[in-house]
Amino acid sequence: MKVSIITATYNSAETINECLESLKNQTYRNIEHIIIDGKSTDNTVEICKSYSNSVDYEVKIISEPDRGIYDALNKGILMSSGDIIGILHSDDLFAYENVLEDVVEVFKREKVDSCYGDLCYVLKNDTSKVVRYWKSGNFDLKKFKYGWMPPHPTFFVKKEIYEKYGLFNLSYKIAADYELMLRFLYKHKISTFYIQKVLVKMKIGGTSNKSLKNIFQANLECYKSWKDNNLEASILLPIIKPVSKVIQFLRKG
């Protein structure tokens, strides 16, 4: 099975090297890497081009203005040729060298449409220092009612699911990943499997967590996504989700 990894970048020179190296070090080699750059003004593209010449798998790079990260990811999905699609943000890295081996094994063994795992938020300058541990837990459809979602960077999906049920909804500025997973897992009930390992390390400072305003907007968008998909949401959802994040900070592993 071929795996397409999509990375959206914009002025990512400070963090992109670790991201690229974590993919380069994966033991599974039937992969392609699609890098969608939003016309960076630093040397992000030059770093990516140098990396593309040093690996034994195909790297596709485009750099052009876009409408934000979800627009970039949609471009990458449409360009992809793999059976499985994964997202690796420019400030993320795979937690260990066998992540993609484990992911492909699950798809082959379990015959599922998707899989997901755990995620750790780490310090930008010390990725061994965990500041928040997102333990996903086993999949249960009812958990969505209580604010549950798998960490999107650990969510691997067959390309045919995107072709059948659609891409990221660009009307969502912060929570399009939540809306997509709600649509796939809850509304259309695609099959999934929980890999009980930390698959991705994310450096702190993501868009949805940059400010209280962004956190509030993200929660409102999560609530809106239920309405847009003609689903009945709990009125407590905007309250429950922030509480679950506090618990992740307390856990740390």
C-alpha positions in Angstrom: 0.0 0.0 0.0 1.3 3.4 -0.9 1.1 6.2 1.7 0.8 9.9 0.8 2.0 12.3 3.4 0.9 15.9 3.0 2.6 18.9 4.6 1.4 22.4 4.4 4.1 25.1 4.9 4.3 28.8 5.2 7.5 30.5 6.4 8.3 27.2 8.2 12.1 27.3 7.9 12.5 27.3 11.7 10.7 23.9 12.2 10.6 22.2 8.8 13.9 20.3 9.1 12.7 18.1 12.0 9.5 17.4 10.2 11.3 16.3 7.0 13.9 14.2 8.9 11.2 12.3 10.8 9.6 11.2 7.5 13.0 10.5 5.9 13.8 8.2 8.8 10.7 6.1 8.4 11.3 2.4 7.7 8.3 2.1 5.4 9.4 3.4 2.0 6.4 3.0 -0.3 5.5 6.7 0.2 5.3 10.0 -1.5 5.6 13.4 0.2 3.5 16.3 -1.0 4.5 19.7 0.2 2.1 22.6 -0.4 3.8 25.9 0.4 1.8 29.1 0.6 4.4 31.2 -1.1 6.8 31.5 1.8 9.1 34.5 1.9 11.8 32.7 3.9 13.9 29.8 2.7 11.3 27.1 3.4 11.1 26.1 -0.3 14.8 25.9 -0.7 15.1 23.6 2.4 12.3 21.4 0.9 14.0 21.2 -2.5 17.3 20.2 -0.9 15.5 17.5 1.1 13.7 16.2 -2.0 17.1 15.5 -3.6 18.3 13.4 -0.7 15.5 10.8 -0.4 14.5 7.7 -2.3 10.8 8.4 -2.6 8.9 11.0 -4.7 8.6 14.5 -3.3 6.2 16.9 -4.9 6.5 20.6 -4.1 4.3 23.5 -5.1 4.6 27.0 -3.8 1.7 29.4 -4.6 -0.7 31.6 -2.6 -3.6 29.8 -1.0 -6.6 30.3 1.3 -5.0 28.9 4.4 -3.9 25.5 5.7 -7.0 23.6 4.8 -7.0 24.8 1.3 -3.3 23.7 1.1 -4.3 20.2 2.5 -7.1 19.9 -0.1 -4.6 20.6 -2.9 -2.3 17.9 -1.5 -5.1 15.4 -1.3 -6.2 16.0 -4.9 -2.5 15.6 -6.0 -1.9 12.4 -4.0 -1.6 9.0 -5.6 -1.4 6.9 -2.5 -3.9 4.4 -1.0 -3.6 6.0 2.4 -3.3 9.7 3.2 -1.7 11.2 6.3 -1.1 14.8 7.4 2.3 15.9 8.9 2.3 19.6 9.7 5.5 21.5 9.3 6.0 21.8 13.0 5.1 18.1 13.7 7.3 15.0 13.6 6.7 11.3 13.7 7.3 10.0 17.2 9.4 6.9 16.1 10.7 5.4 12.9 8.2 2.7 12.5 5.0 4.8 12.6 4.1 4.2 8.9 5.0 0.5 9.2 2.5 0.2 12.1 -0.2 2.2 10.2 0.0 0.1 7.0 0.0 -3.1 9.1 -3.3 -2.0 10.7 -4.9 -1.2 7.3 -3.9 -4.6 6.0 -4.8 -6.6 9.1 -7.9 -4.9 10.2 -9.3 -4.0 6.8 -10.4 -0.5 8.0 -11.0 2.8 6.3 -8.9 4.7 8.8 -6.8 4.6 12.0 -5.6 7.0 14.6 -3.3 7.1 17.7 -2.1 9.3 20.5 -0.3 12.6 20.2 2.1 14.6 22.5 2.5 18.3 22.5 6.2 19.1 23.1 8.4 22.1 23.5 9.6 23.7 20.3 13.2 23.6 21.3 13.1 20.3 23.1 10.8 17.7 21.6 11.6 15.2 24.4 9.8 17.5 26.8 6.0 16.7 26.9 3.7 19.5 28.0 0.4 17.9 27.0 -0.5 14.3 26.3 -3.5 13.5 24.1 -4.5 9.9 24.8 -7.2 9.1 22.3 -8.6 5.9 23.7 -10.7 3.3 22.0 -13.2 4.4 19.4 -16.8 4.8 20.6 -19.3 6.7 18.4 -21.0 8.1 21.5 -17.8 9.9 22.6 -18.3 12.5 19.9 -21.3 13.8 21.9 -19.0 14.6 24.8 -16.4 16.5 22.8 -14.1 13.6 21.9 -12.1 13.5 18.7 -8.9 11.8 17.6 -5.8 14.0 17.1 -6.0 14.9 13.5 -2.3 14.6 12.8 -2.5 10.9 13.8 -5.6 10.3 11.6 -4.7 8.2 8.5 -7.5 7.7 6.0 -7.9 5.8 2.7 -8.0 8.2 -0.2 -11.2 6.7 -1.5 -12.9 8.0 1.6 -12.0 11.6 0.7 -13.2 10.9 -2.8 -16.5 9.6 -1.5 -17.3 12.0 1.4 -15.4 15.1 0.5 -12.4 17.3 1.5 -11.9 19.9 4.2 -14.7 22.5 4.4 -13.0 25.9 3.8 -15.8 27.8 5.5 -14.2 26.6 8.8 -11.1 28.7 9.7 -9.9 26.7 12.7 -11.9 23.5 13.2 -12.2 22.1 9.6 -10.3 19.0 10.9 -12.9 18.4 13.5 -15.7 18.8 11.0 -14.1 16.4 8.6 -13.6 13.7 11.2 -17.1 14.2 12.5 -18.4 13.8 9.0 -16.3 10.7 8.3 -16.5 8.9 11.6 -19.8 9.9 13.1 -22.1 10.8 10.1 -20.9 8.3 7.6 -19.6 5.8 10.1 -16.4 4.8 8.3 -14.5 2.1 10.1 -11.4 2.9 12.2 -8.8 1.4 14.5 -7.0 2.8 17.5 -3.2 2.3 17.6 -2.3 2.5 21.3 1.0 4.5 20.7 2.1 8.1 20.4 2.3 8.5 16.6 3.1 12.2 16.4 4.8 14.9 18.4 3.4 18.4 17.9 5.3 21.5 18.8 3.2 23.8 21.0 1.7 26.9 19.4 -0.9 25.6 16.9 -3.4 28.0 15.3 -6.4 26.7 17.3 -4.6 27.2 20.6 -2.8 30.5 20.1 -5.2 32.7 22.0 -8.4 32.5 24.1 -10.2 34.0 21.1 -9.0 31.2 18.8 -10.0 28.6 21.4 -13.5 30.1 21.7 -13.8 30.3 17.9 -12.7 26.7 17.5 -15.3 25.5 20.0 -18.0 27.5 18.2 -17.0 25.9 14.9 -17.1 22.5 16.4 -20.6 23.1 17.6 -21.5 24.5 14.2 -20.2 21.4 12.4 -22.9 19.3 14.0 -25.6 21.6 12.6 -24.0 21.8 9.2 -24.1 18.0 9.0 -27.7 17.8 10.2 -26.6 16.2 13.4 -27.9 16.9 16.9 -25.2 18.3 19.2 -25.1 18.6 23.0 -25.5 22.2 24.1 -22.7 21.4 26.5 -20.2 20.7 23.8 -18.5 24.1 23.8 -17.9 23.6 27.5 -16.9 20.0 27.6 -14.1 20.3 24.9 -12.0 22.8 26.8 -12.3 20.7 29.9 -10.9 17.7 28.1 -7.9 19.8 27.0 -7.2 20.7 30.6 -7.1 17.0 31.5 -4.5 16.4 28.7 -2.2 19.1 30.3 -2.5 17.4 33.7 -1.8 13.9 32.2 1.5 14.6 30.3 2.1 10.9 29.7 
